Amino acid sequence: MHNDKGDRVVERLLLNCDMGESFGSWRMGQDAEVMPYIDCANIACGYHAGDPGIMRRTVTLALEHGVTIGAHPAYPDLVGFGRRSMACSPEEIRDLLHYQIGALDGICKVLGGRVAYVKPHGALYNDMMADPLKLRTVLEAVANYDSNLPLMLMATADNRAAQALGDEIGVPLWFEAFADRAYTASGHLLSRRLPGAVHHDPARVVEQAVRLARGEALLADDGSALQLAARTLCVHGDNDSSVAAVRQIRQALDGLEV
């Protein structure tokens, strides 16, 4: 994108973060510290984390900071934090999505907000990205609830198949990238079991965020150039160092927009 002077204009890259992932007396994340620096809050809906009180407090916090609210539905797996794949039928996936989106949407409604997008969590997200039939099921469930709701999913080296499916079903797609993860040449995340899969150096995390915001190529694990077309950047805020990283990313991205 260019302006009238011929200078390249950087499109705003939205920061999204998983939120509301406490449950009862169990506390996780630093939502209050992170919320001022993000654009979109992926709020847990009770199946992998979260409960009605946590959901209400997280929605209230998001509304206070003008942060867009997204539903973060998962497999029914509180013990495993939604990170274990489950053999759910398409009908079960549809129903668990509608149940969770509707629960969060109801709390948003009474507080004067609304669910504005959907981002599946953990194993459901991974299964959706690996299996076109599951992705179709998720897209159809979102469309049945509200076809204006975008679905957030992973940007890869080639988004065309997912985009075609979104266009067919009529659901907008928000492709996301990660600032703190290494990528394979195909644009998939390098397995956490491999060395170097997670970037721990804050400077490197910020540098990758800036490259993604500028539309510049990343270096894949095999040394090749990887181009990712992303609308949003996933950041994490579950400890002091990650909160500091989110703050630095926010400052760096705001600097690009000046």
C-alpha positions in Angstrom: 0.0 0.0 0.0 1.3 3.5 -0.9 0.2 7.0 -0.2 0.0 9.9 -2.7 3.7 10.7 -2.0 4.7 7.2 -3.1 5.7 6.2 0.5 4.8 2.8 1.7 2.0 2.9 4.3 2.0 0.1 6.9 -1.4 -1.4 7.4 -2.3 -1.6 11.1 -1.5 -5.1 12.5 -4.0 -5.9 15.3 -2.6 -7.4 18.5 -4.7 -10.3 19.9 -4.2 -12.1 23.2 -5.8 -15.0 25.0 -7.7 -13.7 28.0 -10.0 -14.8 30.8 -8.3 -18.1 31.3 -8.6 -18.3 35.0 -11.1 -20.6 36.6 -12.6 -20.3 40.0 -9.8 -19.8 42.5 -7.2 -20.8 39.9 -5.6 -17.7 38.4 -3.8 -17.6 35.1 -2.5 -14.7 33.0 -2.1 -11.0 33.7 -5.1 -9.7 31.9 -5.3 -6.3 33.7 -1.6 -5.6 32.8 -1.9 -6.7 29.2 -5.3 -5.3 28.2 -4.1 -1.6 27.7 -1.7 -2.7 25.0 -3.8 -5.0 22.8 -6.5 -4.6 20.2 -8.4 -7.9 20.5 -9.1 -10.1 23.5 -9.8 -13.8 22.9 -11.9 -14.6 25.9 -12.2 -18.1 27.1 -15.8 -19.4 27.3 -15.8 -22.0 30.0 -14.8 -25.1 28.3 -11.0 -25.0 28.6 -10.9 -22.1 31.1 -13.1 -19.3 32.3 -16.3 -19.3 34.2 -19.3 -16.8 34.3 -17.6 -14.5 36.8 -14.3 -14.6 35.0 -16.0 -14.0 31.7 -17.9 -11.0 33.1 -14.8 -9.4 34.7 -12.8 -9.9 31.5 -15.5 -8.5 29.3 -15.7 -5.5 31.6 -12.0 -5.0 31.5 -12.0 -5.2 27.6 -14.8 -2.6 27.4 -13.0 -0.2 29.7 -10.0 -0.2 27.4 -11.9 -0.2 24.1 -10.6 -3.7 23.2 -12.5 -5.8 20.6 -13.9 -8.9 22.1 -13.6 -12.3 20.5 -15.0 -15.7 21.6 -12.2 -18.3 22.3 -14.1 -21.6 22.3 -12.4 -25.0 22.9 -13.0 -28.7 23.3 -14.6 -29.5 26.7 -11.3 -30.2 28.4 -10.8 -28.2 31.6 -8.3 -30.7 33.0 -6.1 -30.5 29.8 -6.6 -26.8 29.2 -8.1 -27.5 25.8 -4.8 -28.7 24.5 -5.9 -32.3 23.9 -7.6 -33.3 20.7 -11.0 -34.9 21.1 -13.0 -37.1 18.7 -15.9 -34.8 18.3 -18.4 -35.3 15.5 -19.2 -32.3 13.2 -22.5 -31.9 15.1 -20.7 -31.8 18.5 -18.3 -29.2 17.2 -21.2 -27.1 15.9 -23.0 -27.4 19.2 -20.0 -26.7 21.4 -19.2 -23.6 19.3 -22.7 -22.2 19.5 -22.9 -22.9 23.3 -19.7 -21.1 24.0 -20.1 -18.2 21.6 -23.6 -17.7 22.9 -22.5 -17.7 26.5 -19.9 -15.0 26.0 -22.2 -13.0 23.7 -24.9 -13.0 26.4 -22.5 -11.6 29.0 -21.3 -9.0 26.5 -24.9 -8.0 25.7 -25.8 -7.2 29.3 -22.6 -5.2 29.7 -23.2 -3.2 26.5 -20.7 -5.0 24.2 -20.7 -7.9 21.7 -18.7 -10.7 20.4 -17.0 -9.4 17.3 -15.0 -12.5 16.1 -14.2 -16.1 16.9 -10.8 -17.7 17.5 -10.9 -21.4 18.4 -8.4 -22.4 21.2 -5.7 -25.0 21.5 -6.4 -28.4 20.0 -9.6 -27.3 18.3 -7.6 -24.6 16.5 -4.8 -27.0 15.5 -7.3 -29.7 14.3 -9.2 -27.0 12.3 -5.9 -26.0 10.6 -4.9 -29.6 9.9 -8.3 -30.9 8.6 -10.3 -29.1 5.9 -13.5 -30.9 7.0 -13.1 -29.6 10.6 -12.4 -26.1 9.2 -15.6 -26.3 7.1 -17.5 -27.4 10.2 -16.2 -24.5 12.2 -16.9 -22.0 9.4 -20.4 -23.3 8.9 -21.1 -23.1 12.7 -19.8 -19.5 12.8 -21.9 -18.7 9.7 -25.0 -20.2 11.3 -24.5 -18.1 14.4 -23.6 -14.8 12.6 -22.0 -14.7 9.2 -20.7 -11.3 9.9 -18.3 -12.7 12.6 -14.8 -13.2 11.3 -12.9 -16.4 12.1 -9.3 -16.0 13.2 -7.0 -18.7 11.9 -3.3 -19.2 11.2 -1.6 -17.5 8.3 0.6 -19.9 6.3 2.7 -19.6 3.2 -0.4 -20.2 1.1 -3.8 -19.0 2.5 -5.7 -19.6 -0.8 -7.5 -22.8 0.2 -8.7 -21.5 3.5 -9.7 -18.2 1.9 -11.7 -20.0 -0.8 -13.5 -22.0 1.9 -14.3 -18.8 3.8 -15.5 -17.1 0.7 -17.7 -20.2 -0.2 -19.3 -20.3 3.2 -19.5 -16.5 3.6 -17.4 -15.9 6.7 -14.7 -13.2 6.8 -11.2 -14.5 7.7 -8.6 -12.9 9.9 -5.2 -14.5 9.4 -2.9 -14.4 12.3 0.8 -14.7 12.8 3.1 -15.1 15.9 5.9 -12.9 17.0 7.5 -15.3 19.4 7.5 -18.5 17.3 9.8 -20.0 14.6 8.2 -21.1 11.4 8.7 -23.9 8.8 9.0 -23.1 5.1 5.3 -23.9 4.7 4.4 -21.3 7.2 3.5 -23.7 10.0 4.8 -23.2 13.5 7.9 -25.2 14.4 7.1 -27.9 16.9 7.8 -26.9 20.5 9.7 -30.1 20.9 12.4 -28.8 18.6 15.1 -26.4 19.7 14.6 -22.7 18.7 10.8 -23.1 18.3 10.1 -20.3 20.7 11.9 -16.9 20.7 12.8 -15.9 24.2 14.8 -12.8 23.3 12.4 -9.8 23.6 14.4 -7.9 20.9 13.9 -10.8 18.5 10.2 -11.0 19.3 9.8 -7.2 18.6 11.8 -7.5 15.4 9.6 -10.3 14.1 6.5 -8.3 14.9 7.8 -5.3 13.0 8.7 -7.5 10.0 5.3 -9.0 9.9 3.7 -5.5 10.2 5.7 -4.2 7.3 4.9 -7.3 5.2 8.5 -8.3 5.1 9.6 -12.0 4.8 10.7 -14.0 7.8 13.5 -16.5 7.9 12.1 -20.1 8.0 13.8 -22.9 9.9 15.4 -24.2 6.6 16.9 -20.7 5.8 14.3 -19.9 3.1 12.3 -16.7 3.0 8.8 -17.0 4.3 6.1 -14.5 3.4 3.0 -14.3 5.6 0.0 -12.2 4.9 -1.5 -11.6 8.3 -4.2 -9.3 9.7 -3.4 -9.9 13.3 -0.5 -10.8 15.6 -0.9 -13.2 18.5 0.9 -12.1 21.7 1.1 -13.7 25.1 0.8 -12.1 28.5 1.0 -14.8 31.1 4.1 -13.6 33.0 6.1 -10.4 33.7 8.5 -10.8 30.7 5.7 -11.5 28.3 3.8 -8.4 29.5 6.9 -6.3 28.9 7.2 -7.9 25.4 3.6 -6.9 24.6 4.3 -3.4 25.7 7.4 -3.2 23.5 5.6 -4.6 20.5 2.8 -2.1 21.0 5.3 0.8 21.1 7.1 -0.5 18.0 4.0 -0.9 16.0 2.6 2.5 17.0 5.9 3.9 15.8 5.4 2.5 12.4 2.0 4.3 12.1 3.4 7.7 12.7 
